[in-house]
Amino acid sequence: MAQVIGFIGLGIMGRPMAHNLLKAGHALVVHDRNRAPVDELARAGAKTAGTPREVTAQSDLLITMLPNSPDVELVALGPNGVIEGARPGLVYADMSTISPIVSQKVGKALAAKGVKMLDAPVSGGEKGAVDGALSIMVGGEKSVFDSVLPIFQVMGKTITLLGPLGFGGFTKLANQIIVAANLTALAEALTLAKKAGLDRELLLTALGGGLAGSKCLEQKRPNYLAGSYNPGFKIDLHYKDLGLIMETARELGVPLPTTAVVQELFSALRVKGRGGLDHSGVITLLEDLAGVST
């Protein structure tokens, strides 16, 4: 019998990830609190379920792609949650970016039901999700990782087992430090160049060919050229990640001075009502401070 995959969380990232699983021929059962993406996946061939418990009861492998730690706790351990539909042999891969400590808590609770869990957060933004080219950072047992690897390969290109449960999350937090700092550095550089009168397209070409080149520059180039920051990954979500980073850093005793400044810049963006912009939209704050128009 073909393996059935449950997928909960059909947002900016989860929806294209689920579509890619369908395109690869996998049987899919989906759930989201918003009806529109559920209906979209149903038209593409997925079955639907009304609660996480119902999804879990029909699944051999369950994937969640949710906004934050409380969402994962509620879906996994709350009323009508995963734990109520779980059975021995189920594999649960949480691909959300959440606290690694919460991942370990959920994993321990589900282990009592015979469920094996991986934490497997992703990087690559909406484009990476659509292209099936995500970087997937995994924590958990190697045997479980090996069993899920063919599924991960449908959604990603770089798939790495980092260690036990929670290590995927720690790696994703490190990733988010680099991305947020990179986007802020790009914002400062492009704002400086704009005030000096440089052509932005020529500037990006020059920067992209040298040591300053990065995936952030490459993927966000269209945003910078258009001066439009429709979300591939929202400032609100990256701000949430920065909060997880600082909380984890305090627990581990790791000073993160640059990240603390970037967190405050993202906080200022949210105060200005820009939390729904793409995270590359941090440049709008720097442009405001420099007195240059978008």
Secondary structure, 3 states (H helix, E strand, C coil): CCCEEEEECCCCCHHHHHHHHHHCCCEEEEECCCHHHHHHHHHCCCEECCCHHHHHHCCCEEEECCCCHHHHHHHHHCCCCHHHHCCCCCEEEECCCCCHHHHHHHHHHHHCCCCEEEECCEECHHHHHHHCCEEEEEECCHHHHHHHHHHHHHHEEEEEEEECCCHHHHHHHHHHHHHHHHHHHHHHHHHHHHHHCCCHHHHHHHHHCCCCCCHHHHHHHHHHHHCCCCCCCEHHHHHHHHHHHHHHHHHHCCCCHHHHHHHHHHHHHHHCCCCCCEHHHHHHHHHHHHCCCC
